[in-house]
Amino acid sequence: MKKILFIFVLIFIVGCTQARDFSYGVSQLDNIDSKYNTTVETYPNNIPEIDLMINELKELKKLPLEKDQEPFNYLVDYKILNLEVERMIIKGNKYGKSGTTKFGFGCKIRPLITESVSFRNKSSIIGFEAVSLLREFVDKYPEDASSVGLSYKNSLFLNATFYQISKEARRDSRVINNFCPASTVLELYQAEFRKKTNLSEDFINNLSYEEAAPIWKELRGIT
């Protein structure tokens, strides 16, 4: 009787002890996804949560596995890169339609467009890095990648997405620099400062575009 009881206890313990392999790592990753209501391909829609999630994933990557450490690291790194992409996209969309030339524009919003372009360019650069990493993951560990719903199809979709982001950013940069060079915008700002501020004429005349742009943003209440 004692022997039978011992066997049952042993079976129970073995059954409850999960091997620290790729599946175990994914289960820990799933816990983080559940916390932030995300998936392997969806992310938080605000920067504070993105930053918190990145920190948790970096800590999770330190988790020692008995096997499958490399494929697990690929997956975590892929998630982190995509979170960094999402952060840049959110920053790039900060000004809405005022951050692009697509819907019409005035020259005074040049700094909003150039700032948006900068963040969108950064998002595409990091995005292409994520695509490259995903392809490596799928090449080296196709079964592990498939088990979490990742394949070349994902990389093709993401590559097309980041290409479009990069293309539109380049277009906005070209248009704003062609129609609204910094020197022209500076003159517009100086004229506005003379009408709407108590800044001295000497101070206004000696401003560079880089100095004038943040003053204009503050004057317009743009943060």
C-alpha positions as CSV (number, residue, x, y, z in Angstrom):
1,M,0.0,0.0,0.0
2,K,2.8,2.4,0.9
3,K,4.6,1.5,-2.3
4,I,1.5,2.3,-4.4
5,L,1.0,5.6,-2.6
6,F,4.7,6.5,-3.1
7,I,4.3,5.8,-6.9
8,F,1.2,8.0,-7.1
9,V,3.0,10.8,-5.3
10,L,6.0,10.5,-7.6
11,I,3.8,10.6,-10.7
12,F,2.0,13.7,-9.3
13,I,5.3,15.5,-8.6
14,V,6.7,14.6,-12.1
15,G,3.5,15.7,-13.7
16,C,3.6,19.0,-11.9
17,T,7.2,19.7,-12.7
18,Q,7.5,21.4,-16.0
19,A,10.8,21.1,-17.9
20,R,12.5,24.5,-18.3
21,D,12.5,24.4,-22.1
22,F,11.2,26.7,-24.9
23,S,7.6,25.9,-23.9
24,Y,8.2,26.8,-20.3
25,G,9.8,30.1,-21.4
26,V,6.8,30.8,-23.7
27,S,4.4,30.2,-20.7
28,Q,6.3,32.9,-18.8
29,L,6.0,35.2,-21.8
30,D,2.3,34.4,-22.0
31,N,2.0,35.7,-18.4
32,I,3.4,39.0,-19.4
33,D,1.2,39.2,-22.5
34,S,-1.8,38.5,-20.3
35,K,-0.8,41.3,-18.0
36,Y,-0.7,43.9,-20.8
37,N,-3.4,42.3,-22.9
38,T,-1.0,41.7,-25.8
39,T,0.0,38.8,-28.1
40,V,3.1,37.9,-30.0
41,E,2.1,40.4,-32.7
42,T,0.1,43.1,-30.8
43,Y,1.5,45.6,-28.3
44,P,0.4,48.3,-25.8
45,N,-0.9,51.5,-27.3
46,N,0.9,53.8,-24.9
47,I,4.6,54.5,-24.2
48,P,4.5,54.0,-20.4
49,E,3.2,50.4,-20.7
50,I,5.6,49.7,-23.6
51,D,8.5,50.8,-21.4
52,L,7.3,48.6,-18.5
53,M,6.8,45.6,-20.8
54,I,10.3,46.0,-22.3
55,N,11.8,46.0,-18.8
56,E,9.9,42.9,-17.9
57,L,11.0,41.2,-21.1
58,K,14.6,42.1,-20.5
59,E,14.3,40.5,-17.0
60,L,12.6,37.4,-18.5
61,K,15.5,37.0,-20.9
62,K,17.7,36.3,-17.9
63,L,15.6,33.2,-17.2
64,P,17.9,30.2,-17.4
65,L,16.4,27.3,-19.4
66,E,17.7,23.7,-19.3
67,K,17.4,23.7,-23.1
68,D,16.2,25.8,-26.0
69,Q,17.8,29.0,-24.6
70,E,18.7,30.4,-28.0
71,P,15.2,30.1,-29.6
72,F,13.7,31.6,-26.5
73,N,16.1,34.5,-26.7
74,Y,15.2,35.0,-30.3
75,L,11.5,35.2,-29.4
76,V,12.1,37.7,-26.5
77,D,14.4,39.9,-28.6
78,Y,11.9,39.9,-31.4
79,K,9.2,41.1,-29.0
80,I,11.5,43.8,-27.6
81,L,12.3,45.1,-31.0
82,N,8.7,45.3,-32.0
83,L,7.9,47.1,-28.8
84,E,10.6,49.6,-29.6
85,V,9.1,50.0,-33.1
86,E,5.7,50.7,-31.6
87,R,7.2,53.3,-29.3
88,M,8.7,55.2,-32.3
89,I,5.5,54.9,-34.2
90,I,3.5,56.4,-31.3
91,K,6.0,59.3,-31.1
92,G,5.8,59.7,-34.9
93,N,2.1,60.0,-34.8
94,K,2.1,62.5,-31.9
95,Y,1.0,65.4,-34.0
96,G,-1.6,63.5,-36.1
97,K,-2.3,65.1,-39.5
98,S,0.1,68.0,-38.6
99,G,3.0,65.6,-38.6
100,T,2.7,64.8,-42.3
101,T,2.4,66.6,-45.7
102,K,-0.2,64.1,-46.9
103,F,-3.3,66.2,-46.0
104,G,-1.9,69.6,-46.8
105,F,0.4,71.7,-44.7
106,G,1.7,75.2,-43.9
107,C,5.4,76.0,-43.6
108,K,5.2,76.9,-39.9
109,I,4.5,73.3,-39.0
110,R,7.9,72.2,-40.5
111,P,9.3,71.2,-37.0
112,L,6.3,68.9,-36.4
113,I,6.8,67.2,-39.7
114,T,10.5,66.8,-39.4
115,E,10.2,65.4,-35.8
116,S,7.6,63.0,-37.0
117,V,9.8,62.0,-40.0
118,S,12.7,61.3,-37.6
119,F,10.6,59.0,-35.4
120,R,9.1,57.2,-38.4
121,N,12.5,56.6,-39.9
122,K,13.7,55.2,-36.6
123,S,10.7,52.9,-36.4
124,S,11.4,51.5,-39.9
125,I,15.1,51.0,-39.1
126,I,14.3,49.0,-35.9
127,G,11.5,47.3,-37.8
128,F,13.8,46.0,-40.5
129,E,16.1,44.7,-37.7
130,A,13.1,42.8,-36.2
131,V,12.3,41.3,-39.6
132,S,15.8,40.1,-40.0
133,L,15.8,38.6,-36.6
134,L,12.5,36.9,-37.2
135,R,13.8,35.3,-40.4
136,E,16.8,34.0,-38.5
137,F,14.5,32.6,-35.9
138,V,12.3,30.8,-38.5
139,D,15.4,29.6,-40.4
140,K,17.1,28.1,-37.3
141,Y,14.1,27.0,-35.3
142,P,11.1,26.6,-37.6
143,E,9.1,24.3,-35.2
144,D,9.6,26.7,-32.2
145,A,8.6,29.7,-34.4
146,S,5.6,27.9,-35.7
147,S,4.5,26.9,-32.2
148,V,4.1,30.6,-31.3
149,G,2.5,31.5,-34.6
150,L,5.5,33.0,-36.4
151,S,6.6,32.2,-40.0
152,Y,8.0,33.9,-43.1
153,K,4.5,35.2,-43.7
154,N,4.9,37.4,-40.7
155,S,8.2,38.7,-41.9
156,L,6.8,39.5,-45.4
157,F,3.9,41.5,-43.9
158,L,6.2,43.4,-41.5
159,N,8.7,44.1,-44.2
160,A,6.0,45.6,-46.4
161,T,4.7,47.6,-43.5
162,F,8.0,49.1,-42.5
163,Y,8.9,49.8,-46.2
164,Q,5.7,51.9,-46.5
165,I,6.5,53.8,-43.3
166,S,10.0,54.5,-44.6
167,K,8.6,55.5,-48.0
168,E,6.1,58.0,-46.6
169,A,8.7,59.5,-44.2
170,R,11.1,60.1,-47.1
171,R,8.3,61.7,-49.1
172,D,7.4,64.0,-46.2
173,S,11.0,65.0,-45.7
174,R,11.5,65.7,-49.4
175,V,8.3,67.8,-49.7
176,I,8.8,69.9,-46.5
177,N,12.5,70.6,-47.4
178,N,11.5,71.5,-51.0
179,F,8.6,73.9,-50.2
180,C,9.5,75.0,-46.7
181,P,13.3,75.3,-46.2
182,A,14.5,76.2,-42.7
183,S,15.5,79.8,-43.8
184,T,12.0,80.5,-45.1
185,V,10.3,79.2,-42.0
186,L,12.7,81.2,-39.8
187,E,11.5,84.4,-41.5
188,L,7.9,83.4,-40.8
189,Y,8.6,82.8,-37.2
190,Q,10.5,86.0,-36.8
191,A,7.5,87.9,-38.2
192,E,5.1,86.2,-35.8
193,F,7.4,86.9,-32.8
194,R,7.4,90.6,-33.6
195,K,3.6,90.6,-33.6
196,K,2.8,88.3,-30.7
197,T,5.7,88.6,-28.2
198,N,7.7,91.2,-26.4
199,L,11.0,89.8,-27.6
200,S,13.5,92.4,-28.6
201,E,14.3,93.0,-32.3
202,D,17.9,92.2,-31.8
203,F,17.0,88.9,-30.1
204,I,14.6,88.0,-32.9
205,N,17.0,88.9,-35.6
206,N,19.8,86.8,-34.1
207,L,17.7,83.6,-33.8
208,S,18.6,80.5,-35.8
209,Y,15.8,78.2,-37.1
210,E,16.8,75.6,-34.4
211,E,16.4,78.3,-31.7
212,A,13.2,79.7,-33.1
213,A,11.3,76.5,-33.7
214,P,10.9,75.6,-29.9
215,I,9.8,79.2,-29.2
216,W,7.2,79.0,-31.9
217,K,5.9,75.6,-30.5
218,E,5.7,77.1,-27.0
219,L,3.9,80.2,-28.3
220,R,1.3,77.9,-30.0
221,G,1.0,75.6,-26.9
222,I,2.5,72.6,-28.7
223,T,4.4,70.2,-26.4
